[in-house]
Amino acid sequence: MSHMGLAELLGVKGKSIQWERPLLFFTALVVYDSVWPVLAPCVYNWGVAGGILHALWKDPEWHEVQDLLAFLLSGARSWIMAFLGGALVAGLATVALRFIPRAAAAVAAVVLVSSLLHTAIWLYWAKLMQLQLPAGIWKTVLGGHALWVCCTFGGLALGLRWIRPAWLALLVGGTVGSLVSHGTFTVLRWMSSKEASFDIKELVVALVASVVLGAALWAGLWLSSDRPSVTGEAPPRLRKGFYLGTLVALSGLLLLFLIAPVVMVLTEVWRQSRDLISALILIGMGLVIATYANVVWFALIYRMWAAIQDGHARTSPGRAVGFLFIPFYNFYWIFQAFPGFAKDFNAFAARHSLKVARMSSGLFTAFAILCLVAVVPWLDVLLSPAIVIVGLVMTSRVCDAVNAIPRSLPVAPTPAA
């Protein structure tokens, strides 16, 4: 990972795309954009709308712009814009770096296309809210987004090229690139409006967001990095990087969707009736993310049970997944699907005299109990961090155990009639 480029960072360099990498990159961008709506109410002490923008611009002629940005930086809309913006940049970067050989040309294409689409989305929100904007405001939006994308990708590319440890390269590259774009935009804003003043609080929030971006990129890279395969070795049954990377990314997005209503309540944005549609859109996005997370999760359950089918397993892969959908019966079946797998895997390894680490059923039992207790309203929110952590540890153990099973097994004794 010491000589990694942008294409490797997004997992599009090899013969096939590592889909968890673009997803993790998208999650990092969403987390970065979410720092503002999370920290701004605390830093600027603004209520229902707009105080933050008065601190940033202090220009009475820009009151329409302040109202618009307050609208975008409050409530569910901030997460919707972060979601759309992250998806736009991550998606375009994946396509461009996959099909355009030179990284500089690919980044230029991302800057151009994403800036135009981002500005169109931004102006559409304004039109939807029937806000009157100063002439030429689209130039500011277009230039600001283009500057951020260019500096951020440039900082990441240079960091990965000049700094050997990948974690430090991403942290420094992401932070410096984002801060350079923010500082440049601040200077340009001051040059265009002499009354605009510098606010140290704005710089602090920008610094925190930049560090969060670099840290999130490194965490995603670390989680999605599989053990290098030996030449001629068969691919693993369960690609650990895919399952960990995907589940972490989706869990992070879902966590943001849990934070969103909390921030809305603290800032009293929920009192605005016009925020209802955005809140419903936000809920819809959360359902889409949760659905994909469940698909990946059930695929893991199916494949881990498929790996130990020698005629002695307590259930088939299809039943292991399918019975979890049966109401009330799944309260019992969850203990068969998880702690039962640990016991059956150990028995499978013993029957075939495999030199693999045995699995402790305690971790699987704890996960099953947490899932059951989380059925109680509000406890699901409180226990969600524990469920995610235990689930990821369990996923890692399952992938390691299943991948340790040799491709060629001695014939196991047939089950007794």
C-alpha positions in Angstrom: 0.0 0.0 0.0 3.0 2.3 0.0 2.9 3.2 -3.7 -0.9 3.4 -4.0 -2.6 5.8 -6.4 -6.2 7.1 -6.6 -7.3 4.1 -8.8 -6.1 1.7 -6.1 -7.7 3.8 -3.4 -11.1 3.4 -5.1 -10.5 -0.3 -5.9 -10.7 0.1 -9.7 -7.2 -0.7 -10.7 -7.4 -4.5 -11.1 -9.4 -6.8 -13.4 -12.5 -6.4 -11.3 -13.8 -3.5 -9.2 -13.5 -3.9 -5.4 -17.0 -2.4 -4.8 -16.4 -1.9 -1.1 -13.8 0.7 -1.9 -16.1 3.2 -3.8 -18.7 2.6 -1.1 -16.2 3.4 1.7 -15.0 6.5 -0.3 -18.6 7.6 -0.6 -19.2 7.1 3.1 -16.1 9.2 3.9 -17.4 12.1 1.8 -20.8 11.9 3.5 -19.1 11.9 7.0 -17.0 14.9 5.9 -20.1 16.8 4.8 -22.0 15.9 7.9 -19.4 17.5 10.2 -20.9 20.9 9.5 -24.5 20.2 10.4 -23.4 18.3 13.5 -20.9 20.8 14.9 -22.4 24.1 13.6 -25.3 24.3 16.1 -22.8 23.8 19.0 -20.1 26.2 17.6 -22.3 29.0 16.4 -25.3 28.6 18.8 -27.8 29.1 16.0 -31.4 28.2 16.5 -34.0 27.5 13.8 -32.0 29.0 11.0 -29.4 31.3 9.7 -27.2 32.5 12.6 -24.2 30.6 11.3 -24.4 32.4 8.0 -24.5 35.8 9.5 -21.3 35.0 11.3 -19.8 33.8 8.0 -20.8 36.6 5.6 -22.2 39.6 7.6 -23.3 41.1 4.3 -26.9 42.4 4.3 -27.1 42.2 0.6 -26.6 38.4 0.7 -29.6 37.7 2.9 -31.2 35.6 0.3 -28.1 33.4 0.0 -27.9 33.2 3.8 -31.5 31.9 3.9 -30.8 29.4 1.2 -27.6 28.1 2.9 -29.4 28.0 6.2 -32.0 25.9 4.5 -29.4 23.5 3.2 -27.4 23.4 6.4 -30.4 22.6 8.7 -32.3 19.5 9.4 -32.8 16.6 7.0 -31.7 18.6 4.0 -28.1 18.8 5.1 -27.9 15.0 5.1 -29.7 14.7 1.8 -27.2 17.1 0.2 -24.3 15.3 1.8 -25.7 12.0 0.5 -26.2 13.3 -3.0 -22.9 15.1 -3.1 -20.9 12.1 -1.9 -22.7 9.7 -4.3 -22.0 12.1 -7.2 -18.3 12.5 -6.5 -17.6 8.9 -5.6 -19.6 7.5 -8.5 -18.0 9.8 -11.1 -14.5 9.1 -9.6 -15.1 5.4 -9.8 -16.1 5.6 -13.5 -13.4 8.1 -14.5 -10.5 6.3 -12.8 -11.7 3.0 -14.2 -11.8 4.0 -17.8 -9.4 7.0 -18.1 -5.8 5.8 -17.9 -4.2 9.0 -16.6 -5.2 10.0 -13.1 -4.9 13.8 -13.8 -7.3 13.5 -16.8 -9.7 11.4 -14.7 -9.7 14.0 -11.9 -10.3 16.8 -14.4 -13.3 15.0 -15.7 -14.7 14.5 -12.2 -14.1 18.1 -11.4 -15.9 19.3 -14.5 -18.9 16.9 -14.5 -19.5 16.9 -10.7 -19.3 20.7 -10.5 -22.0 21.1 -13.2 -24.3 18.5 -11.7 -23.7 19.7 -8.1 -24.6 23.3 -9.2 -27.7 22.0 -11.0 -28.9 20.2 -7.9 -28.1 23.2 -5.6 -30.1 25.5 -7.8 -32.9 23.1 -8.1 -33.3 23.1 -4.3 -33.4 26.9 -4.4 -36.1 26.8 -7.1 -38.1 24.2 -5.1 -38.1 26.6 -2.1 -38.9 29.6 -4.3 -36.0 31.6 -3.0 -34.8 34.7 -4.8 -31.0 34.5 -5.4 -28.6 37.2 -6.6 -27.6 37.0 -10.2 -24.5 35.0 -10.8 -24.6 33.0 -7.5 -24.3 29.9 -9.6 -20.7 30.9 -10.4 -19.9 30.9 -6.7 -21.4 27.4 -6.2 -19.8 26.0 -9.3 -16.3 27.4 -8.4 -16.5 26.4 -4.8 -17.3 22.8 -5.6 -14.7 22.6 -8.4 -12.1 24.0 -6.1 -12.9 21.5 -3.3 -12.9 18.4 -5.6 -9.7 19.5 -7.3 -7.8 20.3 -4.1 -9.0 17.2 -2.3 -8.2 14.7 -5.0 -4.9 16.5 -5.6 -4.0 16.4 -1.9 -4.8 12.7 -1.8 -2.8 11.9 -4.9 0.2 13.8 -3.8 0.0 12.4 -0.3 -0.1 8.8 -1.6 2.8 9.5 -3.9 5.2 11.3 -1.4 4.3 9.8 2.0 4.9 6.1 2.4 2.6 5.0 5.3 -0.8 4.9 3.7 -2.6 6.0 6.9 -0.4 9.1 7.1 -0.6 9.8 3.4 -4.4 9.8 3.5 -4.7 11.8 6.7 -2.2 14.5 5.6 -3.4 14.5 1.9 -7.0 14.7 2.7 -6.6 17.3 5.5 -4.2 19.6 3.5 -6.2 19.3 0.3 -9.5 20.2 2.0 -8.0 23.0 4.0 -6.3 24.5 0.9 -9.6 24.6 -0.9 -11.3 26.1 2.1 -8.7 28.7 2.6 -8.6 29.6 -1.1 -12.4 30.0 -1.2 -12.2 32.2 1.9 -9.7 34.5 0.3 -11.6 34.7 -2.9 -14.8 35.5 -0.9 -13.0 38.2 0.9 -11.6 39.7 -2.3 -15.1 39.8 -3.8 -16.7 41.3 -0.7 -14.5 43.4 1.5 -17.1 43.3 4.3 -16.7 39.5 4.7 -14.6 38.8 7.8 -12.5 35.8 8.8 -14.0 33.6 11.6 -11.7 31.3 13.5 -14.7 29.1 14.4 -15.2 28.4 10.7 -11.6 27.3 10.4 -11.9 25.0 13.4 -14.9 23.3 11.9 -13.2 23.0 8.5 -10.1 21.5 10.2 -12.1 18.9 12.1 -14.0 18.0 8.9 -10.7 17.6 7.0 -9.2 15.4 9.6 -12.3 13.3 9.7 -12.1 12.9 6.0 -8.6 11.6 6.0 -9.2 9.3 9.0 -12.3 7.9 7.4 -10.5 7.2 4.1 -7.7 5.4 6.0 -10.1 3.4 8.1 -11.9 2.3 5.0 -8.7 1.3 3.3 -7.4 -0.6 6.3 -10.7 -2.5 6.7 -11.0 -3.4 3.0 -7.4 -4.6 2.5 -7.3 -8.4 2.2 -4.2 -10.5 2.7 -2.1 -10.6 -0.5 -2.8 -13.8 -2.3 0.0 -16.2 -3.3 0.4 -16.8 -7.1 -1.7 -19.7 -8.2 -3.7 -19.7 -4.9 -7.4 -20.0 -5.2 -9.4 -16.9 -4.1 -10.8 -17.0 -0.6 -14.3 -18.3 0.0 -15.2 -15.2 1.9 -13.3 -12.0 0.9 -12.9 -10.4 4.3 -12.2 -6.9 2.9 -15.4 -6.9 1.1 -17.6 -7.9 4.0 -15.9 -5.7 6.6 -15.6 -2.7 4.3 -19.1 -2.9 3.1 -20.7 -3.5 6.5 -18.6 -0.7 8.1 -19.6 1.8 5.3 -23.3 0.9 5.6 -23.2 1.0 9.4 -21.5 4.4 9.3 -24.2 5.8 6.9 -27.0 4.3 9.1 -25.4 5.9 12.2 -25.5 9.3 10.5 -29.2 8.7 9.8 -29.7 8.1 13.5 -27.7 11.3 14.4 -29.8 13.4 12.0 -33.1 13.4 14.0 -31.1 14.1 17.2 -29.5 17.2 15.7 -32.9 18.2 14.2 -34.4 18.1 17.7 -31.5 20.0 19.4 -31.6 22.8 16.7 -35.5 22.8 16.7 -35.4 22.5 13.0 -38.1 19.8 13.3 -40.6 22.7 14.1 -40.4 23.8 10.4 -43.3 22.1 8.6 -41.4 22.4 5.3 -38.8 20.0 6.6 -41.3 17.1 6.6 -40.7 16.1 2.9 -37.0 16.2 3.4 -37.3 14.0 6.5 -39.4 11.5 4.6 -36.7 11.4 1.8 -34.1 10.9 4.5 -36.1 7.9 5.9 -36.3 6.5 2.4 -32.6 6.7 2.0 -32.1 5.0 5.3 -34.3 2.2 4.2 -32.4 1.7 1.0 -29.1 1.5 2.9 -30.5 -0.9 5.4 -31.8 -3.1 2.6 -28.4 -3.3 1.0 -26.8 -4.0 4.4 -29.2 -6.9 4.9 -28.5 -8.3 1.5 -24.8 -8.4 2.2 -25.3 -9.8 5.7 -27.6 -12.6 4.6 -25.2 -13.4 1.7 -22.5 -13.8 4.4 -24.7 -16.1 6.5 -25.5 -18.2 3.4 -21.9 -18.6 2.3 -20.5 -19.4 5.8 -23.0 -22.3 6.2 -22.3 -23.4 2.7 -18.7 -23.9 3.6 -19.4 -26.6 6.2 -21.9 -28.7 4.3 -20.7 -32.3 4.6 -23.9 -34.0 5.6 -23.5 -33.3 9.4 -24.5 -29.6 9.6 -27.7 -28.9 11.5 -29.2 -26.9 8.6 -28.7 -26.0 5.0 -27.6 -22.5 3.8 -31.0 -21.7 2.5 -32.7 -22.6 5.8 -30.1 -20.7 7.8 -31.1 -17.5 6.0 -34.8 -18.2 5.3 -35.9 -19.1 8.8 -34.6 -15.8 10.1 -37.5 -14.2 8.2 -40.2 -16.2 10.0 -41.8 -14.0 12.7 -41.4 -15.1 16.3 -39.7 -18.4 15.2 -36.6 -16.3 14.3 -36.2 -15.5 18.0 -35.3 -19.1 18.4 -33.6 -19.6 15.0 -31.1 -16.8 15.5 -29.4 -19.0 18.1 -29.2 -21.8 15.6 -27.9 -19.6 12.8 -25.1 -18.0 14.9 -24.0 -19.9 18.0 -25.1 -23.0 16.2 -22.7 -22.2 13.4 -19.8 -21.9 15.8 -20.5 -25.4 17.3 -21.0 -27.0 13.8 -17.8 -25.4 12.5 -15.8 -26.8 15.4 -17.4 -30.3 14.8 -16.7 -30.0 11.1 -13.0 -29.1 11.8 -12.7 -32.1 14.2 -14.3 -34.5 11.8 -11.8 -33.6 9.0 -8.8 -33.2 11.4 -8.3 -29.6 10.2 -5.5 -27.6 11.8 -7.7 -24.4 12.2 -8.5 -22.3 15.2 -11.7 -23.3 16.9 -14.5 -20.8 17.3 -15.9 -19.6 20.6 -19.7 -19.7 20.7 -19.7 -16.9 23.3 -19.2 -14.1 20.8 -22.0 -15.5 18.6 -24.4 -15.9 21.5 -23.7 -12.3 22.6 -24.6 -11.1 19.1 -27.8 -13.1 19.1 -28.8 -11.7 22.5 -28.1 -8.1 21.5 -30.2 -8.5 18.4 -33.1 -9.9 20.4 -32.9 -7.2 23.1 -32.7 -4.5 20.3 -36.3 -5.4 19.3 -37.5 -3.2 22.2 -38.1 0.4 21.0 -35.3 2.8 21.8 -33.0 0.0 22.9 -32.2 -0.6 19.3 -30.7 2.9 19.1 -28.8 2.5 22.4 -27.5 -0.9 21.5 -26.7 -0.2 17.8 -23.0 0.6 18.4 -22.5 -2.6 20.4 -24.3 -4.6 17.7 -22.1 -3.2 15.0 -18.9 -3.8 16.9 -19.7 -7.3 17.9 -21.1 -8.1 14.5 -17.9 -6.8 12.8 -15.7 -8.9 15.1 -17.8 -11.9 14.5 -17.7 -11.3 10.7 -13.9 -11.1 10.9 -13.7 -14.4 12.8 -16.1 -16.1 10.4 -14.1 -15.0 7.3 -10.8 -16.2 8.8 -12.3 -19.5 9.9 -14.0 -20.3 6.6 -11.0 -19.2 4.5 -8.8 -21.5 6.6 -10.7 -24.6 5.4 -8.6 -26.4 2.7 -10.0 -26.7 -0.8 -9.4 -30.4 -0.7 -10.9 -32.2 2.3 -10.7 -35.9 3.3 -14.0 -37.7 3.0 -16.0 -37.3 6.2 -17.9 -40.3 7.6 -21.4 -40.5 6.4 -24.1 -39.7 8.9 -25.7 -42.6 10.6 -29.1 -43.6 9.3 
